[in-house]
Amino acid sequence: MTEPVLISNFNLPFPYKDTLRRLGYSASSEPDTKTTALIKQIADEAYIQIQPRGLYRICTIKPEPGCIQIENHNLKSIYLHNLLKNCNIAAVMAVTIGSAICDQISHYMISEPSKGVVLDAIASELADTAMEKLHSIISSMGLQKGYRTTIRYSPGYKDFSLKEQAVFDDLLNLKRIGLEITSSCILKPEKSITAIAGWEKIYE
Amino acid sequence: MNKTDLMNLLNEKFVVLDGATGTFLQKEGMPAGVCPELWAIENPDVTKKVHKSYVDAGSDIIYTCTFGANKIKLKTYELEKQTEEINFKLIKLAKESAGTKSLVAGSIGPTGKFIEPVGDLSFDEAKDVFAEQVGAMAEAGADLLVIETMMDIQEARAALIAAKEICALPVIVSMTYAEDNRTLTGTDPLSALITLQSLGADVVGTNCGFGPDKMIQIIKMMAPYAQVPLMAKPNAGLPVLKNGETVYNMSPCEFGKYVEDFIKCGIRLMGGCCGTSPDYVTMVHKHFKGKIPDKFTAMENTEGVSSRSKTVFFDNGKPAIIIGERINPTGKKVLSEELRNGKMTELKRLAGDQVNAGADILDVNVGVPSIDEKKTMREAIFSLSGFTDLPLCIDSSNPDVIEEALKHYPGRALVNSLSAESEKSNKLIPILKKYGAMFVFLPIDDSGVPEKSEQRIKIIEETFAILKSNGISVKRAVVDGLTMTVSSMPEAPKETLKTIQYCTENGLLTTAGLSNVSFGLPDRKWVNNAFLAMAMSNGLSCAILNPCDEQTLNIFSASCVLAGRDKNALSYIKRFQQTAGEKKELHKAEPIKLDCRQALIQGDKDSLIVLLEEELKAGKNPLPIINEVLVPAMQEVGIKFNKKEYFLPQLMLSAEAMQEAFAYLKPHLSKDSSHNIGRMIIATVKGDIHDIGKNMVALMLRNHGIEVIDLGKDVSSETILATAMKENIKVIGLSALMTTTMVEMENVIRDARSAGMDIKFMVGGAVITADYAKKIGADGYAKDSVEAVDIVKSFL
């Protein structure tokens, strides 16, 4: 088991299509000129506000029936177990894009809700993009060591309880990136994600 | 061995490197989980066997088993105090194995930590860690150093700078790229090359990765710009699990087939990385044997600056470079105030505007009086390097500030500026040399700004002789023509242009600030832009200007065409096609005469207020406007949203317009007239901090004449019910986003029912379903804000 590694300040590409999807657009529907300009304007603002920071830790794991043993913890979830059943190593990850953008969303929801909903969608997708970036770093590292990386799985997915956020905190020390977990197991600042992905050997 | 010796060797022959060491040691019995370096020392015969196998296979250079022998990695095994000893012993072991047949390269690998601001390891700390390792290697007699498998350009820079500070051994720097041909922290091969060769790496290359096929592409990206020899050390394909063991799927023969292609692409050194063995090295040796390389010559016209992930070249045959000048606190109150308070929001906004406007490089000046400029510059570099991929121009009059910036800048920067003023130049020249930066040169000496171009040229020639004697190529200089004010010195612009012309004729790069020329004149930008065009016609390489000024950029673009710098006017055409497109769109977006209904449906709040004003002036009563025009229009918007003709931003734009319309009409309504159809409470339940959805619902409800008491987020059942009791409310809307908090909705409903309160509950939120709503006893479930309006109306 390695120490948690901090990684931040990474450039994030603009997740335009995912933002549109989050705003309700389907693959075949394009926003009108006015909305496109609004999204562009708010995206520029979003990039000024965000502070992407992440943590990852490579851990040895032991898949047990209905759970995954990781360090001194058990992550209970049948779905997670099924995902990681062929892995003996996993990456535990957390990302946040900071609190400034969340404050700006709140501000806009009062003053200009149209900007608020667009910024909220962009921020959610940027947090997801940040996690995707971390996941791809882990995947590249894994591939060079002969591992294929599984998809990432987060507390809140299916039977993987949000209560397991505490394990992520224990393994990563989330306050290093300014994250805290509320008594309802919600990450704060809001635009933050925790996840786990396994490394499985590549078979010929 | 010194740099010249290495270059001589590379001019004599293609140099064979060794193959994998770690996997070889494992095959020879090294167990998993041990410290490989310690194991290699404790098993000297095995280590020597590995080295000798490569020597016998034809390796001209073998790497030592010191890849992880830095203090940070050794700390994992509590061996950090033995760092020097471990490195010393392992170099000696390799030297004994190599004898006189091969050279020994001290291998330096990553620490496993990322450097600030990407990680939390400081640059100085990283440099010290590598310096310790390098010191021991040099003392033990390493012939050269190899910084390898680097995945972060900043870590490679720290190791290279440490090596250069500690000893004069030649250094190979080898980066590792992921499948997208970028390092883990986003650096492309070209930016890595530009950065590392400017810092004094003697060889640049790549190792590990995804096999020879992929690695050839990386070499091809670097070769046209290489001022140093290139190397490659690919894996034997990709690892797979076979019979329980990790193996690489490429045979030595297949591997060997790529050697010729690598030679054609321009490499002079090659070996193997993971999965390779002496058999693979033998194949490289076989293909290299008997081939004599051409004498190495550095590629020309490849001076450029780089960021972590982008390179910009200065090329007088191509469109001139735009250096955005806006990040400068002079005359900018907001920026000055924020920099004083350590805030970088305005700085990023200015950067973003210039990036969008087409700048190639961003000038960064944070010189606010009495500020800690060093600290502020470092923070600015950290912020900007994560915000934009444009290379930066470090602008300060203080050499200490410049050094701090160059240290933390993850690329090759442009420095603004060096002059011939003795005190400043004595301090700055060694810094420029150490960090390999390009620089703007001001032909000013201790006697001040020379008026005549002849005097300026004399200063340029004298200073450039000093630079050459310091080993700094004059190609790294961008000469500032020195723009003076035409209103006080009518001949000044001519002198500037003559200076630029001289530099152009002598193959030197040039720049000029524009705005000084027009000081004291009215409508200054005409003078500035005319001067820009004249400077361009004299060969200006780059202009420091405000890229957000459309007129200036248009003149700039046209001048590039007229000066023969924009082949087939491609950049010009692209710019004006884009502008024409934008204008067309703008024209298309111009509204035809709207009425209130249309303005609301289009979410055009400005037009709506104007139209309402006209309606009131015409004597119309505000209440019918609300009930007969605005509310039905909002309903129409709701229908469009349900039909997926409208989406969330449009729904909110209309809602916002409606809100403004109400606010505008309210003072005009008579006291007894109201469009209110009822009251309700809305809240996000206890434990939940998400309120975007709830806020949208509240806005839509208000727009339909419902008075909403919004209790906010994380609201307890007690507060919700007490407010309902006090305000005599009969409808409550509850929101929750998470599975952990949605259970609280049930508590609120149960508490209300137990208290015998006659209240209708509507629930909603991302994880809520109609079934769940029914299960907890809610009276209604709304999937979105439009549906919420219908449900609440049915309750009232």
Interface residues (C-beta under 8 A of the other chain):
Chain A: T2 V5 L6 I7 S8 N9 F10 N11 L23 G24 Y25 S26 S29 P31 D32 T33 K34 T35 L38 I39 D44 Y47 I48 Q49 P52 A100 I105 S106 M109 I110 E112 P113 S114 G116 V117 V118 D120 A121 S136 I137 S140 M141 L143 Q144 K145 G146 G156 S161 L162 K163 R176 T182 S183 S184 C185 I186 K188 E190 K201 I202 Y203 E204
Chain B: T76 G112 K113 F114 P117 V118 G119 D120 T176 A178 E179 L184 T185 G186 C208 G209 F210 N235 L238 P239 V240 L241 K242 T246 V247 N249 C274 R308 S309 T345 K348 R349 G352 N356 F382 S385 G386 F387 D389 E585 K588 A589 Q602 G603 K644 F647 L648 P649 Q650 M652 L653 A655 E656 G687 D688 I689 H690 D691 I692 N695 M696 L699 M738 T739 T740 T741
